């Protein structure tokens, strides 16, 4: 089934479509020679005109070297291409962003950085994907420093933002303050490090975090720690995951299947929170964890259990907001804004069409609904404005949004809706309605 999906009726999942007329010699003369010379000269005179005359402001690159693909590991750049194509598809269908997938056959971080930096003028933003740790830290840090467009390694920050939103809601439902949470993190890769950093930015105390890897608790007296592991090394007298779990309020797993036992979950504090995010199989099975502790809130990375920590809730909309205001980066304030926006949206009444799509008529903010569903088209109305506002407040927006009503209407169109409830497919079939909405936005269809 999956192979047929990717091969028929044509190979792959994405294509390039023209956005301008091309049916006459006059059209072609404008699209290429001699008409194309005019925007070229405008951009040569003033480089910022590139945002006006090209698709740069709506174009994201998904770039990988295939060294840490999903649960498949280092399978190489070419074998990772179906994943990157899939990511490009998600950017388009959820946020209306055009996206090219770029697979680079280079494992040396410095050479990889040079290649991506050289490609960066093409794009409005760069989504780094499936690059193994610790190289991914150096690659992202250097590209953020050298490029003047948003760069984000989604494996790190996407998981952090979505699970951070889930944590805000789970803590509220469990009647716990983030500053009081005792946290155990199992796994010390890129996602685990980024999640833990974001949790501390949200309010978790650094000294309340115990991080474990395949050797046990990461202790300050362990020799040979990487810079990232040393950041969360503890001096507490703990050595094993089992010891660390006693009286813990939150378990975050980004490791391997079945490393958490029912006894470990039973040893946690009252009303615990368990984010078991190993894919495809979590650190402890959902039914096993719930049977051990009926008072817990449980989340995984899977869609067949409640509370899926799914990065698609974040990256399309974060880049949408960043590109729409001309942000030069994606900073911590923008990530925090996205996490809070997602958390707050979850607490709102769920639209009937979302309940129907997921066959859950009683869906509401609860222990089994701590995050919105991916098909909720309110996400595009909520996250991009929050991200753009954070960029503007922190002074990294080069094209600040001034008409928020018009921006909201544009997002409604991208999300398949408009303010009077007419869906996008209906708009395409109604010239009158399309003219009315275009007029609202200040466009002339002719």
C-alpha positions in Angstrom: 0.0 0.0 0.0 2.7 2.5 1.0 4.9 1.7 -2.0 1.9 2.0 -4.4 1.0 5.4 -2.8 4.5 6.7 -3.4 4.8 5.4 -7.0 1.4 5.6 -8.6 0.1 7.3 -10.7 3.4 9.2 -10.8 6.5 8.8 -8.6 6.9 11.1 -5.5 4.5 13.3 -3.6 5.1 16.9 -4.9 5.3 18.9 -8.1 6.0 22.5 -9.2 3.1 24.5 -10.6 3.2 27.9 -12.4 1.5 30.9 -10.7 1.4 33.2 -13.7 -0.2 33.0 -17.1 1.8 31.1 -19.8 -0.6 30.4 -22.7 0.6 33.1 -25.1 3.9 34.4 -26.6 3.3 37.6 -24.6 3.0 35.6 -21.4 6.3 33.8 -22.1 8.0 37.0 -23.0 7.1 38.4 -19.5 7.9 35.2 -17.7 11.4 34.8 -19.2 13.2 36.9 -21.8 13.0 39.9 -22.1 10.5 40.6 -19.3 12.5 38.9 -16.6 15.3 41.4 -16.9 13.2 44.1 -15.3 12.8 42.5 -11.8 16.4 41.3 -12.0 17.6 44.9 -12.4 15.2 46.0 -9.6 16.7 43.4 -7.3 20.3 44.3 -8.3 19.6 47.9 -7.4 17.9 47.0 -4.1 18.3 43.4 -2.9 15.2 43.5 -0.6 13.1 43.7 -3.8 13.6 40.0 -4.1 10.8 39.5 -1.6 8.5 41.5 -3.9 9.3 40.0 -7.3 10.1 36.3 -6.5 8.6 33.5 -4.5 11.4 33.7 -1.8 8.9 35.0 0.8 6.8 31.9 0.5 9.5 29.3 -0.1 11.0 26.9 2.5 13.8 24.4 2.0 13.7 21.0 3.8 17.4 20.0 4.0 18.9 16.8 5.2 21.9 14.5 4.9 19.9 11.4 5.9 22.0 10.6 9.0 19.0 10.3 11.5 15.9 9.5 9.4 12.8 8.9 11.5 13.4 5.6 13.3 15.6 4.3 10.5 18.9 5.9 11.5 21.7 6.8 9.0 20.2 5.5 5.8 21.8 8.2 3.6 20.6 11.3 1.7 18.9 9.5 -1.2 17.0 7.0 1.0 15.8 9.9 3.1 14.2 11.7 0.2 10.7 10.3 0.6 10.6 11.8 4.2 11.7 15.2 3.0 9.2 15.1 0.2 6.6 14.3 2.8 7.7 17.3 4.9 7.4 19.5 1.8 3.8 18.3 1.3 2.9 19.1 4.9 4.2 22.6 4.5 2.0 23.1 1.5 -1.2 21.6 2.7 -1.2 23.0 6.2 0.3 26.4 5.7 0.3 27.2 2.0 4.1 27.4 1.9 6.0 26.2 -1.1 8.8 23.9 -0.3 11.7 22.2 -2.0 13.3 19.1 -0.5 17.1 19.1 -0.7 19.1 16.0 0.1 22.8 16.7 0.6 25.3 13.8 0.4 27.7 15.3 3.0 28.3 14.2 6.6 31.1 16.6 7.4 29.4 19.4 9.4 31.6 22.2 8.1 31.1 21.2 4.4 27.4 20.8 5.0 27.2 24.3 6.5 29.0 25.7 3.5 26.7 24.1 1.0 23.5 25.2 2.8 24.8 28.7 3.3 25.5 28.9 -0.5 22.0 27.8 -1.3 20.3 30.1 1.2 19.6 33.1 -1.1 17.0 30.9 -2.8 14.8 30.5 0.2 12.8 32.5 2.8 13.4 29.9 5.4 15.4 26.6 6.1 14.0 23.6 7.9 16.8 21.3 8.8 15.7 17.7 9.1 16.9 14.2 10.2 20.5 15.2 11.0 22.2 13.2 13.8 23.5 14.6 17.0 25.8 16.1 18.0 26.6 17.4 14.5 23.0 18.9 14.3 23.8 21.4 17.1 26.8 22.8 15.3 25.1 22.9 12.0 22.0 24.7 13.2 24.0 27.1 15.4 26.4 28.1 12.5 23.7 28.5 9.9 21.6 30.6 12.3 24.7 32.8 12.7 25.6 33.0 9.0 22.2 33.2 7.4 19.7 36.2 7.5 16.6 34.0 7.1 14.9 31.7 9.7 16.7 28.4 10.2 15.2 25.7 12.5 16.1 22.1 13.1 12.6 20.7 13.5 13.7 17.4 15.1 15.0 19.5 18.0 12.6 22.5 18.3 9.4 21.1 16.8 9.2 18.3 19.3 10.1 20.8 22.1 7.4 23.3 21.1 4.6 20.8 20.8 5.5 18.8 23.9 6.0 22.1 25.7 2.4 23.0 24.8 1.3 19.6 26.0 3.2 20.1 29.3 1.5 23.4 29.9 -1.9 21.8 29.6 -1.0 18.6 31.4 0.4 20.5 34.4 -2.8 22.5 34.6 -5.0 19.5 34.4 -2.9 17.7 37.1 -2.9 20.8 39.2 0.9 21.2 39.3 3.2 24.2 38.9 6.0 23.9 36.4 8.4 25.3 38.9 7.6 22.4 41.3 7.9 19.6 38.7 10.5 16.9 39.2 11.5 15.8 35.7 13.1 12.7 34.3 14.3 12.8 30.7 15.4 9.5 29.1 17.5 10.1 26.0 20.1 12.8 25.5 19.9 13.4 21.7 19.0 16.5 19.9 15.2 16.4 20.7 15.7 15.6 24.3 18.2 18.4 24.8 16.0 20.9 23.1 12.8 19.8 24.9 14.6 20.1 28.3 15.9 23.6 27.4 12.4 24.8 26.4 10.8 23.3 29.5 13.2 25.3 31.7 12.3 28.4 29.7 8.6 27.7 30.4 9.3 27.4 34.1 10.8 24.0 35.0 13.7 24.5 37.4 17.0 23.3 36.0 18.0 21.6 39.3 14.8 19.5 39.2 15.8 17.8 35.9 17.5 14.4 35.8 18.6 13.2 32.4 19.5 9.7 31.5 21.1 8.0 28.5 21.9 4.4 27.7 24.5 4.3 30.5 22.1 5.5 33.2 21.8 8.9 34.9 24.0 11.5 33.4 26.1 12.5 36.4 28.5 15.4 36.8 31.3 13.0 37.8 31.0 11.0 34.6 34.1 11.5 32.4 33.9 12.4 28.7 30.5 14.1 28.7 29.6 16.2 25.6 28.9 19.9 26.1 25.1 19.2 25.7 25.1 16.4 28.2 27.2 18.3 30.7 24.5 21.0 30.6 22.1 18.7 32.4 24.4 16.5 34.4 23.3 16.1 38.0 25.2 15.8 41.3 22.3 13.9 43.0 23.0 10.4 44.2 21.1 8.7 41.4 22.5 6.2 39.0 19.7 4.4 37.2 16.5 5.3 35.4 14.6 3.3 38.0 16.0 5.3 40.8 15.4 8.6 39.0 11.7 7.8 38.5 10.8 7.6 42.2 8.6 10.6 43.0 9.0 12.1 39.5 6.2 14.3 38.3 7.1 14.1 34.6 8.8 11.5 32.5 9.9 12.5 29.0 11.1 9.7 26.8 13.0 10.2 23.6 14.8 6.9 23.6 13.8 3.3 22.9 10.9 1.1 23.4 10.0 -0.7 26.7 12.6 0.8 28.9 10.0 2.0 31.4 8.3 -0.7 33.5 4.9 -0.5 35.3 6.7 -0.5 38.6 8.6 2.6 37.6 5.4 4.4 36.7 3.8 3.3 40.0 6.8 4.8 41.8 6.1 8.3 40.4 4.5 11.1 42.3 0.7 11.5 42.5 -1.0 12.5 39.2 2.1 12.0 37.0 2.7 13.0 33.4 4.3 10.6 31.0 5.4 11.6 27.5 6.7 8.4 26.0 7.8 9.6 22.5 10.0 6.8 21.2 8.7 5.9 17.7 7.1 3.7 16.5 6.9 2.0 19.9 6.9 4.1 23.1 9.1 3.6 26.2 6.0 2.0 27.8 2.9 0.9 26.1 -0.2 3.0 26.6 -2.4 0.3 28.1 0.3 -0.9 30.4 1.0 2.7 31.7 -2.7 3.5 32.2 -3.3 0.2 34.0 -0.4 0.9 36.3 -1.5 4.5 37.1 -5.0 5.5 36.2 -4.3 9.0 37.5 -1.6 9.8 34.9 -1.7 11.9 31.7 -0.1 10.0 28.9 1.2 11.2 25.5 3.1 9.4 22.7 4.2 10.2 19.1 1.5 7.9 17.7 -1.8 8.8 16.2 -3.6 5.7 17.5 -3.3 6.8 21.1 -4.7 10.0 22.8 -2.4 13.0 22.9 -0.1 12.6 19.9 3.0 14.9 20.1 3.0 15.7 16.4 5.4 18.2 15.0 2.9 19.1 12.2 1.1 21.1 14.8 4.0 23.5 14.8 6.5 23.8 11.9 4.2 24.8 9.1 2.6 27.6 11.1 5.9 28.7 12.8 7.5 29.2 9.4 4.3 30.8 8.0 4.4 33.5 10.7 8.2 33.9 10.4 8.1 34.4 6.7 5.0 36.6 6.7 6.6 39.2 8.9 10.1 38.9 7.3 11.8 37.5 10.4 15.5 37.1 10.1 15.5 34.1 12.5 13.4 31.9 14.7 14.3 32.9 18.2 13.4 31.6 21.6 10.6 34.1 22.1 8.9 32.9 18.9 9.2 29.3 20.0 7.6 30.1 23.4 4.9 32.1 21.7 4.0 29.1 19.5 3.9 26.8 22.5 1.6 29.1 24.5 -0.6 29.6 21.4 -1.0 25.9 20.9 -1.7 25.3 24.6 -4.3 28.1 24.7 -6.1 26.9 21.6 -6.5 23.4 23.1 -8.6 24.9 25.9 -11.1 26.4 23.5 -14.3 24.5 22.6 -13.5 22.1 19.8 -15.3 22.8 16.5 -17.9 20.2 15.4 -16.1 19.5 12.1 -13.0 18.5 14.0 -15.0 16.2 16.3 -16.7 14.6 13.2 -13.4 14.2 11.4 -11.9 12.2 14.3 -15.2 10.5 15.3 -15.0 11.9 18.8 -18.2 13.8 19.7 -17.1 14.5 23.3 -13.7 15.9 22.4 -12.8 18.7 24.9 -9.9 19.9 27.0 -9.2 16.9 29.3 -6.5 14.3 30.1 -7.1 12.7 26.7 -7.1 16.0 24.8 -4.1 18.1 25.8 -3.2 19.2 22.2 -5.3 20.2 19.1 -5.7 17.7 16.3 -3.7 18.2 13.1 -6.8 18.7 11.0 -8.0 21.6 13.1 -7.9 24.6 10.8 -7.8 27.0 13.7 -4.1 26.3 14.0 -3.3 28.5 11.0 -5.3 31.3 12.5 -3.6 31.1 15.9 0.1 30.2 15.6 1.4 32.4 12.8 0.1 35.7 14.3 1.6 34.7 17.7 4.9 33.9 16.1 4.9 37.1 14.0 4.0 39.2 17.0 6.9 37.7 18.9 9.3 38.4 16.0 8.1 42.0 15.9 8.4 42.5 19.6 12.0 41.2 19.6 13.0 43.4 16.7 13.8 40.8 14.0 10.9 41.5 11.7 11.9 43.2 8.4 8.3 43.5 7.1 6.1 44.1 10.1 2.4 43.2 9.8 0.3 46.3 10.2 -3.2 45.2 9.0 -4.0 42.3 11.3 -7.6 42.0 9.9 -6.3 41.5 6.4 -3.6 39.1 7.6 -6.3 37.1 9.4 -8.4 36.9 6.3 -5.4 35.7 4.3 -4.8 33.0 6.8 -8.4 32.0 6.6 -8.1 31.5 2.9 -4.9 29.5 3.3 -6.6 27.4 5.9 -9.5 26.5 3.7 -12.0 29.0 5.2 -13.0 32.6 5.2 -14.7 34.9 7.7 -18.2 34.1 6.4 -17.7 30.3 6.6 -17.2 29.8 2.8 -14.6 27.1 2.2 -11.7 27.6 -0.2 -13.0 25.0 -2.7 -16.2 27.0 -2.9 -14.3 30.2 -3.4 -12.5 28.7 -6.4 -15.9 27.9 -7.9 -17.5 31.3 -7.2 -16.1 34.3 -9.1 -18.4 36.6 -7.2 -17.3 35.4 -3.8 -13.7 35.4 -4.8 -13.9 39.0 -6.1 -15.5 40.0 -2.8 -12.7 38.4 -0.7 -10.0 39.7 -3.0 -11.4 43.2 -2.6 -11.2 42.9 1.2 -7.6 42.0 0.8 -6.9 44.8 -1.6 -6.3 42.7 -4.7 -7.6 43.1 -8.2 -8.3 39.8 -9.9 -7.9 41.3 -13.3 
